[in-house]
């Protein structure tokens, strides 16, 4: 098997280990231990890129439940027994705002005898825009664009999002009079439940005042709409949140473990931080690789936008590593794959990149300067020109990013 084929085979193993149906099945016993009271019913609300698959598994155990699925295009096929609503990602849109109103209606309609099963997966932050008082969807979209271009990591992005939303940071618990239990598929390094989908069933990461200070440190405060700044300077809601069960059923770490079980070695570093710094740290490991060795990585890098090209963090990581390898070559064949586990890396259709020793020359032969492309954040056409683009289609799950470095 070539290094490229082995890299992608390991990536597929990691994605398979994040199967959302199996994850939900693992957590249902604990959920079913607290059934509805007399006259009550189950209400399933599934949110995120894996929402449909999670809801399907939950309905297998609760066939009489009412179910709502809010997910992105590509994962929004009809599901028997459920209402499926499409919502924008990574940019909030009017469809997501409509879905947010439906979620609010269902939560507020639930009474004490009922039980709400929340199924939470990555991507949910953008999919349910329920702007804070005084804000509208355009304000939320403006803030989201600033955050995505700021170089902020997912924890920082969601900290600010929580302060600007009715539903994030425990909002579901404030709205529902019924007890809520959540099965959560993590797409964030470290599996901080407050960060996944901006924590709809978990206490906020921090206060509005801290969110405002973060926005200032990121350099976006003065660019934010007046309504957003006003929302972050209001007094805090100090009401205690109702108790709930938040159960982690799948994560990036579980996927990396599966890749290791399939023959890879765990990488000594995670995918994290600035994409260039991460590429340099990964390539520094290459010289010590043994014949046939593969290193499995998991996590999520950040990209600070300096141009207006088409790309994503995994594509940038792969292209940056290929250029580092060209400048600092090794005497053996190798391959490096970096892929979003959800099958989407940025706003386009690509899932990531798969590069090797010949990638930069292949890109140049295709008529693109890879260095200039990176300066424009235009990694998608560059990798496509070098036949180094990975396109998987929507995978139905989301546990952040996976990467593999393989020596022949």
Secondary structure, DSSP 8 states (H G I E B T S, - for coil): --HHHHHHHHHHHHHHHT-HHHHHHHHHHHHHTS---TT--EEEEEESTTHHHHHHHHHHH-TTSEEEEEE-TTS----TTEEEEE--SSS--HHHHHHHHHHHHHHHH--TT-EEEEEE-TTHHHH---B-TT--HHHHHHHHHHHHHBT--HHHHHHHHHTTBSSTTTHHHHH-SSEEEEEEE--STT--TTTGGG-TTS--SS-HHHHHHHHHHTT-GGGS-HHHHHHHTS----------EEEEEE-HHHHHHHHHHTT-EE-SS-EEEEHHHHHHHHHTTGGG--TT-EEEEEEEEE-B--S--S--HHHHHHHHHHHHHHHS--SS-EEEEEEETTS--SSSS--EEEEETTHHHHHHHTT--HHHHHHTT-HHHHHHHTT-EE-----S----EEEEEEE-
